[in-house]
């Protein structure tokens, strides 16, 4: 049996969904205008929308991985308010 094909659009976090690209703190990150609505369109179209990111700011000590994961959970909840699922 074959499984149905799932379509996906891989989204980069910094510079595509949020700015600034190199934040000194997670509190600086802001959703780029219309990003929530556009991800919602992709979600409604049946696309999976995984977010990919390289967070060198964690290694440099600007914030911890735990802080980042907590922030990302809140970010994903905010996107869900648009009907966007990441």
Secondary structure, 3 states (H helix, E strand, C coil): CCCCCCCECCEECECCCEECCCCCCHHHCEECCCHHHHHHHHHHCCCECCEECCCHHHHCCCCCHHHHHHHHHHHHHHHHCCCCCC
